[in-house]
Amino acid sequence: MNKNILIGGAWPYANGSLHIGHVAGLLPGDILARYYRAKGENVFYVSGSDCYGTPITIRAKQENRTPAEISEYYHKEFCEDFKSLGFSYDLYTKTSDEKHIQFVQKFHKKLYAGSYTEERTVKQAFCPTCAKVLTDRFIIGTCPSCGAKTRGDQCDSCNEVLDTENILAPRCSECNTPLEFQESKQIFLLISKLKKELTELLENHPYWRKNAIAFTKRYIDEGLRDRAITRDLDWGIDVPCDGYEEKKIYIWAENVLGYLSATATLCEEKGIPFEEVFGDNARHYYVHGKDNIPFHSIILPALLLGHGDGLRLPDDIISNEYITLEGRKISTSQNWAVWLKDLSRDYHPDAIRYFFIANGPEKRDTDFSKREFAEQNNSELVGAWGNFVNRTLAFLVKYKESQIPEGIVDADIRNKVTEVYKTVGTKIENGQFKEALEAIFELVRFGNKYYDSQEPWKTRTTAPEKCAGTLFNCTWLIGNLAVLLVPFLPFSSEKVLGWLGLTTDWTVQDFTSVQIPKDYSILFTRIETKTE
């Protein structure tokens, strides 16, 4: 029975263009999706644009446009950006989609009827100068946990999820006026009542990345706090509760439900019961940057538990560290970023994917520089993988009339390749993408050494049968390397598979008689670096 694999990529805010940090954080999701499809599993690879929230209203005000106009503009840009890099979402949607809105409201109605929500009177920030209630991102002040300057929802320095009333010296971000606090009724999610369940979730997943374990343990140890799931907002999803007609569902209580709403849409299209995907015969991956860890390891599980239908909790938290740029933290406000739309316009998509997998911030922050990007493209993609493919196929075209000779795969080569399939598959499933890619490129380097050691340019005339065997084994090796590389480098790999008549199925593959296209193309080209 095929397993249901849910892969949820974090939903980027639709208030500005995507940059390389987004690529590094989200690319593992596409690797997982392509791999599990190649294995024949039922894959639900979902994500979308986060169209509500204060950052979008801020951007809209700056540009004298509506939040709907801003979010739709960037949603369309995101769709093009992800397509350009080969992200193979089964559904990339948006939180302003009517199906998401209806799903969230139905989910919240059931949530409110359970024992894990309650109404409370709270203080909310009011700016006397602007004469309006302020949402979190319009509030600036000092983080009570680390003392850093912060905005009102989450501290960028220590990643603490904040309550507005706890921020020290709060002021209006627009006019810098000290804030007043007024009373308002809100619905709260009683996360504190779920300490036992959330602790068990953490303890049952010792293979989560260290940052996810550390952050989640810290939140639990410091004392889980109940959080308001409604807000006095103009832009958002209406609260499905009498007396809350002027309020909206707070963004973090609806955007993480996008994984469920998108899956529900796919289930309807595929004729698969939603309960199966969120049941026992499943594995769920959540892919995001480390600043989103608490929303996936605490908030999402708390919502699922509070809902009460026994919905499957997260299995794998693929939480990435940060990408820095030339040694500095990426800052969109200071325009210190490399934008995805620019990068994908100028370079081969697989070159971009290779760099952010080989240098993925899986365990620590890693740096991006154009020089390092070019050097890795030239040494690994051009000099190793591209060279192995080109030298082999060029030889066949020139001396063998483009025909792959008949032959028998060398037993040692077959065993080596079989073992790499197992190793790479295990590492992908466990979220070790850098190690998986390195294992494949070790095989690429083996292929080049094998070609050199067999000297087909000599044996072509001195030992034709040996030459034919060498070329057969090299081509067979290239075909299986292309299969292994599909999750990582889909554009170039699928091109090679097309030349050799192979599929993307995750298994050792053998040839039938194949004629190499005489006009096959070189896979990668060098990137020139400026000399100092």
C-alpha positions as CSV (number, residue, x, y, z in Angstrom):
1,M,0.0,0.0,0.0
2,N,1.4,3.4,-1.0
3,K,2.1,5.8,1.8
4,N,0.7,9.3,1.9
5,I,3.5,11.8,2.0
6,L,2.6,15.4,3.0
7,I,5.3,18.0,2.3
8,G,4.4,21.5,3.5
9,G,6.6,24.3,2.4
10,A,6.4,27.5,4.5
11,W,4.1,30.1,3.1
12,P,6.0,33.3,2.2
13,Y,4.5,36.7,3.0
14,A,3.1,38.3,-0.2
15,N,4.6,41.7,0.7
16,G,7.9,41.6,-1.2
17,S,9.9,39.6,-3.7
18,L,11.6,36.3,-2.8
19,H,15.3,36.2,-2.1
20,I,18.0,33.6,-1.7
21,G,17.0,33.0,1.9
22,H,13.6,31.7,0.8
23,V,15.3,29.4,-1.8
24,A,17.6,27.9,0.8
25,G,14.8,27.4,3.3
26,L,12.2,25.9,0.9
27,L,14.2,23.9,-1.7
28,P,14.4,20.7,0.5
29,G,10.6,20.4,0.1
30,D,11.0,20.0,-3.7
31,I,13.7,17.4,-3.3
32,L,11.5,15.4,-0.9
33,A,8.5,15.6,-3.3
34,R,10.4,14.5,-6.4
35,Y,12.1,11.7,-4.5
36,Y,8.9,10.3,-3.1
37,R,7.1,10.5,-6.4
38,A,10.0,8.6,-8.0
39,K,9.4,5.9,-5.3
40,G,5.7,5.7,-6.3
41,E,4.2,7.2,-3.1
42,N,1.1,9.4,-2.9
43,V,2.7,12.9,-2.6
44,F,0.9,16.0,-1.4
45,Y,3.4,18.8,-1.9
46,V,1.7,22.0,-0.8
47,S,2.3,25.6,-0.1
48,G,1.0,29.1,-1.0
49,S,1.3,32.8,-0.5
50,D,0.5,34.3,2.9
51,C,-1.8,37.1,1.9
52,Y,-3.0,38.4,5.2
53,G,-1.1,40.0,8.1
54,T,0.3,43.4,9.0
55,P,3.4,43.3,6.8
56,I,1.1,43.3,3.7
57,T,-1.0,46.2,5.1
58,I,2.2,48.2,5.8
59,R,3.4,47.6,2.2
60,A,0.0,48.6,0.8
61,K,0.0,51.8,2.8
62,Q,3.5,52.6,1.6
63,E,2.4,52.2,-2.1
64,N,-1.0,53.7,-1.7
65,R,-2.6,50.4,-2.8
66,T,-5.0,47.9,-1.2
67,P,-3.7,44.8,0.7
68,A,-5.5,42.7,-1.8
69,E,-3.7,44.3,-4.7
70,I,-0.3,43.9,-3.0
71,S,-0.8,40.3,-2.1
72,E,-2.1,39.3,-5.5
73,Y,0.8,41.0,-7.3
74,Y,3.4,39.2,-5.2
75,H,1.5,35.9,-5.3
76,K,1.7,35.9,-9.1
77,E,5.4,36.8,-8.9
78,F,6.0,33.9,-6.4
79,C,4.3,31.5,-8.8
80,E,6.7,32.5,-11.6
81,D,9.7,32.4,-9.3
82,F,9.0,28.9,-8.0
83,K,8.3,27.7,-11.6
84,S,11.6,29.0,-12.8
85,L,13.5,26.9,-10.2
86,G,11.5,23.8,-10.9
87,F,9.5,23.7,-7.6
88,S,7.0,20.9,-8.3
89,Y,4.1,21.8,-6.0
90,D,1.1,19.7,-6.3
91,L,-0.8,22.8,-5.2
92,Y,0.6,26.3,-4.7
93,T,-2.4,28.4,-3.5
94,K,-2.9,31.5,-1.3
95,T,-4.5,32.2,2.0
96,S,-7.0,34.6,0.4
97,D,-8.4,31.7,-1.7
98,E,-12.0,31.0,-0.9
99,K,-11.4,27.3,-0.3
100,H,-8.8,28.1,2.3
101,I,-11.1,30.7,4.0
102,Q,-14.0,28.2,4.2
103,F,-11.7,25.4,5.5
104,V,-10.2,27.7,8.2
105,Q,-13.7,29.0,9.3
106,K,-15.0,25.4,9.6
107,F,-11.9,24.3,11.5
108,H,-12.2,27.3,13.9
109,K,-15.9,26.6,14.6
110,K,-15.0,23.1,15.8
111,L,-12.0,24.5,17.7
112,Y,-14.2,27.0,19.6
113,A,-16.7,24.2,20.5
114,G,-13.9,22.2,22.2
115,S,-12.2,22.6,25.6
116,Y,-9.0,24.3,24.3
117,T,-10.3,27.8,23.7
118,E,-11.8,30.5,25.9
119,E,-12.8,34.1,25.7
120,R,-10.7,36.6,27.6
121,T,-10.5,40.3,28.1
122,V,-7.1,41.6,27.1
123,K,-5.3,44.9,26.6
124,Q,-4.7,46.0,23.1
125,A,-2.4,48.8,21.9
126,F,-3.8,52.1,20.9
127,C,-1.9,55.0,19.3
128,P,-3.5,58.3,20.6
129,T,-1.8,60.3,17.7
130,C,-2.9,58.0,14.9
131,A,-6.2,57.4,16.8
132,K,-6.3,53.7,16.0
133,V,-5.7,50.2,17.4
134,L,-2.3,48.9,16.4
135,T,-1.6,45.3,15.3
136,D,1.7,43.7,16.2
137,R,3.9,44.8,13.4
138,F,3.0,48.4,13.9
139,I,4.4,48.2,17.4
140,I,8.1,48.8,18.2
141,G,9.9,48.4,21.5
142,T,12.3,46.3,23.4
143,C,12.2,42.5,23.7
144,P,11.5,41.4,27.3
145,S,13.5,38.2,26.8
146,C,16.8,39.5,25.2
147,G,16.7,43.2,25.3
148,A,17.0,43.7,21.5
149,K,14.9,46.2,19.6
150,T,11.9,44.4,18.2
151,R,8.5,44.6,16.6
152,G,5.4,43.3,18.3
153,D,4.9,39.7,17.1
154,Q,8.3,38.0,17.2
155,C,11.8,39.0,18.1
156,D,14.2,38.7,15.2
157,S,17.1,38.4,17.6
158,C,16.0,35.6,19.8
159,N,13.0,34.3,17.9
160,E,10.8,34.7,21.0
161,V,7.1,34.8,20.1
162,L,5.8,37.9,21.9
163,D,2.7,39.2,23.4
164,T,2.2,42.9,22.7
165,E,1.5,43.9,26.3
166,N,4.8,42.4,27.4
167,I,7.0,44.5,25.0
168,L,9.0,47.1,26.9
169,A,8.6,50.8,26.1
170,P,6.1,50.1,23.2
171,R,5.7,52.9,20.6
172,C,3.9,53.4,17.3
173,S,6.1,52.4,14.4
174,E,4.5,55.2,12.3
175,C,4.7,58.2,14.6
176,N,6.9,57.0,17.5
177,T,4.2,57.9,20.0
178,P,4.2,55.9,23.3
179,L,1.2,53.6,23.3
180,E,-1.9,53.4,25.4
181,F,-3.7,50.1,26.1
182,Q,-7.4,49.5,25.8
183,E,-9.5,46.5,26.7
184,S,-10.9,44.1,24.1
185,K,-12.4,40.6,24.1
186,Q,-10.5,37.9,22.2
187,I,-10.6,34.1,21.8
188,F,-7.5,32.3,23.2
189,L,-6.0,29.0,22.3
190,L,-5.2,27.2,25.6
191,I,-1.7,26.0,24.7
192,S,-0.8,25.6,28.3
193,K,-3.3,22.8,28.7
194,L,-1.4,20.8,26.0
195,K,2.0,20.7,27.7
196,K,1.9,16.9,28.1
197,E,1.0,16.3,24.5
198,L,3.5,18.8,23.1
199,T,6.3,17.4,25.3
200,E,5.5,13.8,24.1
201,L,5.6,15.1,20.5
202,L,9.1,16.5,21.1
203,E,10.4,13.4,22.9
204,N,9.0,11.1,20.3
205,H,11.0,12.9,17.5
206,P,14.7,12.8,18.6
207,Y,15.7,13.0,14.9
208,W,14.3,16.5,14.4
209,R,17.1,19.0,13.6
210,K,18.9,20.4,16.6
211,N,17.5,23.9,16.2
212,A,13.9,22.6,16.2
213,I,14.6,20.5,19.3
214,A,16.3,23.3,21.1
215,F,13.7,26.0,20.3
216,T,10.8,23.7,21.1
217,K,12.3,22.5,24.4
218,R,12.9,26.1,25.4
219,Y,9.3,27.1,24.8
220,I,8.0,24.2,26.8
221,D,10.6,24.6,29.6
222,E,9.9,28.4,29.9
223,G,6.2,27.7,30.3
224,L,3.7,27.4,27.4
225,R,1.6,30.5,27.1
226,D,-2.0,30.7,25.9
227,R,-2.3,32.9,22.8
228,A,-5.1,35.0,21.3
229,I,-6.3,33.6,18.0
230,T,-8.5,36.6,17.1
231,R,-7.5,40.2,16.5
232,D,-9.0,43.6,15.9
233,L,-8.0,43.8,12.2
234,D,-9.5,45.0,8.9
235,W,-7.6,42.6,6.7
236,G,-7.9,38.9,7.3
237,I,-10.4,36.0,7.6
238,D,-13.6,36.7,9.5
239,V,-14.0,35.0,12.9
240,P,-16.9,32.5,12.7
241,C,-18.3,33.4,16.1
242,D,-21.2,35.6,17.2
243,G,-20.0,38.9,18.7
244,Y,-16.8,38.9,16.7
245,E,-18.1,40.4,13.5
246,E,-15.5,43.3,13.7
247,K,-12.5,41.0,14.3
248,K,-10.4,38.7,12.2
249,I,-8.6,35.3,12.8
250,Y,-5.1,36.1,13.8
251,I,-2.7,35.2,11.0
252,W,-0.7,32.5,12.8
253,A,-3.9,30.7,13.7
254,E,-4.9,30.4,10.0
255,N,-1.8,30.4,7.8
256,V,-0.4,27.1,9.2
257,L,-3.9,25.6,8.5
258,G,-3.0,26.2,4.8
259,Y,-1.2,22.8,4.8
260,L,-4.6,21.2,5.7
261,S,-6.8,23.3,3.4
262,A,-4.5,22.7,0.4
263,T,-4.3,19.0,1.2
264,A,-8.1,18.9,1.4
265,T,-8.4,20.5,-2.0
266,L,-6.0,17.9,-3.5
267,C,-7.8,15.1,-1.8
268,E,-11.1,16.2,-3.3
269,E,-9.4,16.4,-6.8
270,K,-7.8,12.9,-6.4
271,G,-10.8,11.2,-4.7
272,I,-8.7,10.4,-1.6
273,P,-10.3,10.8,1.9
274,F,-8.7,13.7,3.8
275,E,-8.6,11.5,6.9
276,E,-6.2,9.1,5.1
277,V,-3.6,11.7,4.5
278,F,-3.9,12.9,8.1
279,G,-4.1,9.4,9.5
280,D,-1.7,6.5,10.2
281,N,-0.6,5.6,6.7
282,A,1.3,8.9,6.3
283,R,4.5,10.8,6.9
284,H,4.4,14.6,7.2
285,Y,7.3,16.9,6.5
286,Y,7.3,20.7,7.3
287,V,10.0,22.7,5.6
288,H,10.9,26.2,6.7
289,G,13.5,28.6,8.2
290,K,14.4,28.5,11.8
291,D,12.3,31.6,12.6
292,N,9.2,29.5,11.8
293,I,10.0,26.6,14.2
294,P,7.6,27.5,17.0
295,F,4.7,27.9,14.5
296,H,5.3,24.3,13.3
297,S,6.4,22.5,16.5
298,I,4.1,24.3,19.0
299,I,1.3,26.3,17.3
300,L,0.3,23.9,14.5
301,P,0.3,20.8,16.8
302,A,-1.7,22.8,19.4
303,L,-4.3,23.7,16.8
304,L,-4.5,20.1,15.6
305,L,-4.8,18.7,19.1
306,G,-7.4,21.4,20.1
307,H,-9.5,20.5,17.1
308,G,-10.0,17.1,18.5
309,D,-10.3,14.9,15.4
310,G,-7.1,12.9,16.0
311,L,-5.4,14.7,13.0
312,R,-1.8,13.6,12.4
313,L,0.9,15.7,14.1
314,P,4.1,16.7,12.4
315,D,6.6,13.9,11.8
316,D,9.6,15.7,10.4
317,I,10.6,19.4,11.0
318,I,13.0,20.4,8.3
319,S,14.1,23.7,9.9
320,N,16.9,25.5,8.1
321,E,19.4,28.0,9.5
322,Y,20.0,31.3,7.7
323,I,21.8,32.2,4.5
324,T,24.0,35.3,4.8
325,L,25.1,37.4,1.8
326,E,28.8,38.2,1.5
327,G,29.2,37.6,5.3
328,R,26.3,39.9,6.2
329,K,22.7,39.2,7.3
330,I,20.2,39.6,4.5
331,S,18.2,42.8,4.9
332,T,15.4,43.5,2.5
333,S,14.8,47.0,4.1
334,Q,18.4,47.9,3.3
335,N,18.2,46.1,-0.1
336,W,21.0,43.8,0.9
337,A,19.7,40.7,-0.8
338,V,19.9,38.7,-4.0
339,W,16.5,38.4,-5.4
340,L,15.3,35.1,-6.8
341,K,13.8,36.7,-10.0
342,D,17.2,38.2,-10.8
343,L,19.2,35.0,-10.0
344,S,16.9,32.8,-12.1
345,R,17.0,35.2,-15.0
346,D,20.9,35.1,-15.2
347,Y,21.8,31.5,-14.3
348,H,20.8,27.9,-15.0
349,P,18.2,26.8,-12.5
350,D,20.1,23.6,-11.7
351,A,23.2,25.7,-10.9
352,I,21.2,27.7,-8.4
353,R,19.6,24.5,-6.9
354,Y,23.0,22.8,-6.7
355,F,24.6,25.7,-4.7
356,F,21.8,25.9,-2.2
357,I,21.7,22.2,-1.6
358,A,25.5,21.7,-1.5
359,N,25.7,24.7,0.8
360,G,22.4,24.3,2.5
361,P,22.1,25.8,6.0
362,E,21.1,22.5,7.5
363,K,23.1,22.8,10.7
364,R,24.5,26.3,10.7
365,D,24.2,29.6,8.8
366,T,26.0,29.5,5.5
367,D,27.1,32.3,3.2
368,F,26.4,33.1,-0.4
369,S,28.9,34.9,-2.7
370,K,28.8,35.2,-6.4
371,R,32.5,34.0,-6.6
372,E,31.8,30.8,-4.6
373,F,28.6,30.2,-6.7
374,A,30.6,30.5,-9.9
375,E,33.5,28.3,-8.6
376,Q,31.2,25.5,-7.5
377,N,29.3,25.6,-10.8
378,N,32.6,25.4,-12.8
379,S,34.2,22.7,-10.7
380,E,31.3,20.4,-9.9
381,L,28.6,20.9,-12.5
382,V,30.9,21.7,-15.5
383,G,34.1,20.0,-14.5
384,A,32.8,16.8,-12.9
385,W,29.2,15.9,-13.9
386,G,29.0,17.8,-17.2
387,N,32.4,16.6,-18.2
388,F,31.6,12.9,-17.5
389,V,28.4,13.1,-19.6
390,N,29.9,15.1,-22.4
391,R,33.1,13.1,-22.9
392,T,31.2,9.8,-22.9
393,L,28.4,10.9,-25.3
394,A,30.8,12.8,-27.5
395,F,32.9,9.7,-27.9
396,L,29.8,7.7,-28.9
397,V,28.6,10.2,-31.4
398,K,32.1,10.6,-33.0
399,Y,33.3,7.0,-33.1
400,K,30.2,4.7,-32.5
401,E,27.7,6.3,-34.8
402,S,25.8,7.6,-31.7
403,Q,25.0,4.0,-30.7
404,I,25.5,2.7,-27.2
405,P,27.4,-0.6,-27.5
406,E,25.9,-3.7,-26.1
407,G,27.5,-4.9,-22.9
408,I,27.3,-6.2,-19.4
409,V,27.4,-3.9,-16.4
410,D,30.5,-4.5,-14.4
411,A,29.5,-6.2,-11.1
412,D,31.4,-3.8,-8.9
413,I,29.9,-0.8,-10.6
414,R,26.4,-2.3,-10.3
415,N,26.9,-3.0,-6.6
416,K,28.3,0.5,-6.1
417,V,25.3,2.1,-7.8
418,T,22.8,-0.1,-6.0
419,E,24.3,1.0,-2.6
420,V,24.2,4.7,-3.6
421,Y,20.5,4.4,-4.3
422,K,19.9,3.1,-0.8
423,T,22.3,5.6,0.8
424,V,20.8,8.6,-1.0
425,G,17.2,7.5,-0.4
426,T,17.8,7.1,3.3
427,K,19.5,10.5,3.6
428,I,16.8,12.3,1.7
429,E,14.1,10.7,3.9
430,N,16.0,11.8,7.0
431,G,16.5,15.4,5.7
432,Q,20.2,15.1,5.1
433,F,20.2,16.7,1.6
434,K,23.8,17.9,1.5
435,E,25.2,14.4,2.4
436,A,22.8,12.8,-0.1
437,L,24.1,15.1,-2.9
438,E,27.7,14.6,-1.9
439,A,27.2,10.8,-2.1
440,I,26.0,11.2,-5.7
441,F,28.9,13.4,-6.7
442,E,31.3,10.9,-5.2
443,L,29.9,8.5,-7.7
444,V,30.3,11.1,-10.4
445,R,34.0,11.4,-9.5
446,F,34.3,7.6,-9.6
447,G,32.8,7.7,-13.1
448,N,35.5,10.2,-14.3
449,K,38.3,8.1,-12.7
450,Y,36.9,4.9,-14.3
451,Y,36.8,6.6,-17.7
452,D,40.4,7.8,-17.3
453,S,41.7,4.5,-16.1
454,Q,40.1,2.5,-19.0
455,E,41.6,4.9,-21.6
456,P,38.9,4.4,-24.3
457,W,40.7,6.8,-26.6
458,K,43.5,4.2,-26.8
459,T,41.5,1.0,-26.6
460,R,39.3,2.2,-29.5
461,T,42.0,0.9,-31.9
462,T,44.1,-1.5,-29.6
463,A,41.2,-3.3,-27.9
464,P,37.8,-2.5,-29.4
465,E,35.8,-4.9,-27.2
466,K,37.3,-3.3,-24.1
467,C,36.5,0.1,-25.4
468,A,32.9,-0.9,-26.1
469,G,32.6,-2.3,-22.5
470,T,34.0,0.9,-21.1
471,L,31.6,3.1,-23.0
472,F,28.6,0.9,-22.1
473,N,29.5,1.0,-18.4
474,C,30.1,4.8,-18.5
475,T,26.8,5.4,-20.2
476,W,24.9,3.0,-17.8
477,L,26.5,4.9,-14.9
478,I,25.5,8.3,-16.4
479,G,21.9,7.1,-16.8
480,N,21.6,6.0,-13.2
481,L,23.4,9.1,-12.0
482,A,20.7,11.1,-13.8
483,V,18.0,9.2,-12.0
484,L,19.7,9.9,-8.7
485,L,20.0,13.5,-9.5
486,V,16.4,14.2,-10.6
487,P,15.3,15.3,-7.1
488,F,18.2,17.7,-6.9
489,L,18.9,18.9,-10.5
490,P,15.7,18.1,-12.4
491,F,16.2,20.2,-15.6
492,S,19.6,18.7,-16.6
493,S,18.8,15.2,-15.3
494,E,15.5,14.8,-17.2
495,K,17.3,16.0,-20.3
496,V,19.9,13.1,-19.9
497,L,17.1,10.6,-19.2
498,G,15.4,11.7,-22.4
499,W,18.5,11.1,-24.4
500,L,19.0,7.6,-22.9
501,G,15.3,6.5,-22.8
502,L,15.1,6.1,-19.0
503,T,12.4,7.0,-16.5
504,T,12.6,8.9,-13.2
505,D,11.7,5.7,-11.2
506,W,13.8,5.4,-8.1
507,T,15.5,2.1,-9.0
508,V,18.6,0.8,-10.8
509,Q,17.7,1.1,-14.5
510,D,19.1,-0.8,-17.5
511,F,19.1,0.2,-21.1
512,T,17.5,-1.2,-24.2
513,S,19.3,-0.3,-27.4
514,V,19.6,3.5,-27.5
515,Q,20.7,5.9,-30.2
516,I,22.2,9.1,-28.7
517,P,20.9,12.2,-30.4
518,K,23.7,13.7,-32.5
519,D,22.6,17.2,-31.5
520,Y,22.7,16.5,-27.7
521,S,23.7,19.6,-25.8
522,I,26.3,20.4,-23.2
523,L,24.6,20.3,-19.8
524,F,26.3,23.3,-18.1
525,T,28.4,26.2,-19.1
526,R,31.1,28.0,-17.1
527,I,30.3,31.1,-15.1
528,E,33.1,33.7,-15.6
529,T,34.2,35.4,-12.4
530,K,35.6,38.9,-12.4
531,T,39.3,39.1,-11.7
532,E,40.4,41.3,-8.8
